[in-house]
């Protein structure tokens, strides 16, 4: 379970950077949720991983 949380946090962190790049590429004309939603999932996965450690 702990390893799964770590893998998910890495995946969501990568998705956060991709989403932020997409928003910047489109000069902010698209929804910022493309970067924020994966960021929130990443934070929750990291918190879960740290609590299980």
Helices and strands as residue ranges (DSSP letters): H 2-25, H 33-52
